[in-house]
Amino acid sequence: MSQLSQQACEACRVGAPTVTEEEKQSLGAEVPEWQIVERDGIMKLERTFTFKDFVQALDFTHRVGELAEEADHHPAILTEYGKVTVTWWSHKIKGLHRNDFILAARTDEVAK
């Protein structure tokens, strides 16, 4: 279990700062399989997970959904046959917050 996944998420509010470049580097090192992507001018964390079939992919999707509900922080999830793409970002600040990295680490644990 990663130390990052054990950290508490904080309530994200409009106007909260996005992570700095230094934080992106240090937090990103703790979730190395995640990529930082930019879509529509918004930085996001994204990873694609592969599975044997649709049933396993759907089960993983459900477990990530439960994780998201528990944290009250919701990713974009694309479920396909044998793969699921999860994208975390903080909607209120239109960018990356420390919470996104914490939830990426928790998502990795769900995949194990």
Secondary structure by P-SEA (a helix, b strand, c coil): ccccccccccccccccccccaaaaaaaaaaaccccccccccbbbbbbbbbcccaaaaaaaaaaaaaaaaaacbbbbbbbcccbbbbbbbbcccccccaaaaaaaaaaaaaac
